[in-house]
Amino acid sequence: MKQQFTAVYKKSGKWYLGWVEELSGVNTQGHTLAEARKNLKEALGLVLETNRLISREDAGAHARREPLIVSAHA
């Protein structure tokens, strides 16, 4: 399943900072914009994977899971 998120990048001194607008805690840095992009994709993947594992362990097999679709307001 593909999901789309908004990556935000900002140059700060010698570093490029990056974070995902929709998810708190998904952020990174890199010496180049390309490195920051690569690091942010990796960070997002790890956070999503970890959240799924924790959710399945905490909620168990009897929990109801379903898609949740929302409209974002700018």
C-alpha positions as CSV (number, residue, x, y, z in Angstrom):
1,M,0.0,0.0,0.0
2,K,1.3,3.4,-0.9
3,Q,0.7,6.4,1.2
4,Q,1.5,10.0,0.6
5,F,3.0,12.4,3.1
6,T,4.3,16.0,3.0
7,A,8.1,16.3,3.5
8,V,9.3,19.7,4.6
9,Y,13.0,20.7,4.3
10,K,14.8,23.7,5.6
11,K,18.5,24.7,5.4
12,S,20.0,25.5,8.8
13,G,23.6,26.4,8.7
14,K,25.5,23.6,7.1
15,W,22.6,21.1,7.6
16,Y,19.4,20.4,5.8
17,L,16.6,19.6,8.3
18,G,13.6,17.5,7.2
19,W,10.3,16.5,8.8
20,V,7.0,15.0,7.9
21,E,4.2,17.5,8.2
22,E,1.5,15.0,9.1
23,L,3.4,12.9,11.7
24,S,5.0,14.2,14.9
25,G,8.4,12.7,15.6
26,V,9.4,11.9,12.0
27,N,12.4,14.2,11.4
28,T,16.0,14.0,10.4
29,Q,18.9,16.0,9.0
30,G,21.6,15.6,6.3
31,H,24.6,17.4,5.0
32,T,22.9,17.6,1.6
33,L,19.3,17.8,0.5
34,A,19.6,14.4,-1.1
35,E,20.9,12.9,2.2
36,A,18.1,14.5,4.2
37,R,15.5,13.1,1.7
38,K,17.0,9.6,2.0
39,N,17.2,9.8,5.8
40,L,13.6,11.1,6.1
41,K,12.2,8.2,4.0
42,E,14.1,5.8,6.2
43,A,12.8,7.5,9.4
44,L,9.2,7.5,8.2
45,G,9.4,3.8,7.3
46,L,10.8,2.9,10.7
47,V,8.2,4.9,12.5
48,L,5.3,3.4,10.5
49,E,6.7,-0.1,11.0
50,T,7.2,0.4,14.7
51,N,3.7,1.9,15.2
52,R,2.1,-1.1,13.5
53,L,4.0,-3.6,15.6
54,I,3.2,-1.8,18.8
55,S,-0.5,-1.5,17.8
56,R,-0.7,-5.2,17.1
57,E,0.9,-6.1,20.3
58,D,-1.2,-3.7,22.5
59,A,-4.5,-4.2,20.7
60,G,-4.3,-7.9,20.0
61,A,-6.0,-10.0,17.4
62,H,-9.5,-9.0,18.4
63,A,-9.1,-5.3,17.7
64,R,-11.0,-3.8,14.8
65,R,-8.8,-2.2,12.1
66,E,-10.2,-0.1,9.3
67,P,-9.1,2.6,6.8
68,L,-9.6,6.2,8.0
69,I,-9.8,8.9,5.4
70,V,-9.7,12.5,6.3
71,S,-9.5,15.8,4.3
72,A,-6.6,17.9,5.3
73,H,-7.2,21.7,5.6
74,A,-4.4,24.0,4.7
